[in-house]
């Protein structure tokens, strides 16, 4: 007997029960983004490998270790499953000349892929919501995107998510800082681990983000980028902070926040929590003004962020903010030749009126069908036997009895033409009670 085939490690099924929570989360996301004027864009899962090498940076963990890349067997093209969404979104904006038409506020949702060790809230196939804006140069768009996140945490009923901010300045400012940082780390070369030694001359800012406990004291004493920022960069960062202060959003400036992607400049931010273990970032982003030009487009200011859906769904569950999932409105029970011929017409008629119907398939006795009806969490059973079918009626039975005056808890025979009205009236009476 052959062995059963399992899913790929770190690429998980999302089963019924959890999937409904994901759908509710996605509905909340779409409504939230619409309220800020963001429009959806749908992007390919597979992109040319050079796109990510140019955008993310060749000396990054993502490009060096984590990308799922392969050669197209038909034409030899090097392709990659997208490890993040910003590069593909920028590619689409350039290819379709979107930013030249007017400033753009865009969002996308979907799967990303990184080959890393699976752990709580971090998988090899994971889902992100990404938000990108193009054509806005001032600090107001940076601040707006941060304010958006604060509103979403409130909409989702989440607390304990804290904001960390930093500024990476401009390219030339980082170049001056980079030289000083390398000199500092060279003086402490005996304390650097293998990853830090590998990055020392290629991406020394990433050493600041190391989680190695043996290096923390040395990293704390490293020069800070903020001291190398010019007047314009400092003014931009102050503009972001002023808006946050005016609206009352608390934050912490974290000088070691550098992000793992090379394309960022000026504002960077992360929303973090201590409720997900070591991997505590639930949302992160910032400004990347040079990326559009770097990928072949015209100079265009840009800013965006991404959030991990798995992590947020986990937080929703663990915080007790998980919404109650609704069942169907009606379970339709039927038995007998005449009843089974009439039942599909009744079900479709109820659906025409906006009533959700779970139709009993596969037969079964009335008793077994009623057990299924009760387990379905439906509000009503619509029961059709041959007697009802011959009379052009159904039996309407409430399944979730409620106590109190005016509640309709007893089953009744109802004309087929009136059953939808009876169900709708019962729903509205319940709302008014």
Secondary structure, DSSP 8 states (H G I E B T S, - for coil): --------TT-----TTHHHHHHHHHHHHHHHHHHTT-EE----SEEEHHHHHHHH-SSSHIIIII-EEEE-TTT--EEEE-S-SHHHHHHHHHHTTHHHHS-EEEEEEEEEE--S--BTTB-SEEEEEEEEEES--SHHHHHHHHHHHHHHHHHTT----EEEEEE---HHHHHHHHHHHHHHHHHTGGG--HHHHHHTTT-GGGGGG---GGGHHHHHTS--GGGG--HHHHHHHHHHHHHHHHHT---EE-TT---S-TT-EEEEEEEE-SSSTT--EEEEEEE-TTHHHHTTS----EEEEEEEHHHHHHHHHHHT--------SEEEEE-SHHHHHHHHHHHHHHHHTT--EEE--S---HHHHHHHHHHTT-SEEEEE-HHHHHHTEEEEEESS---STT---S-EEEETTTHHHHHHHHHHHHHH-
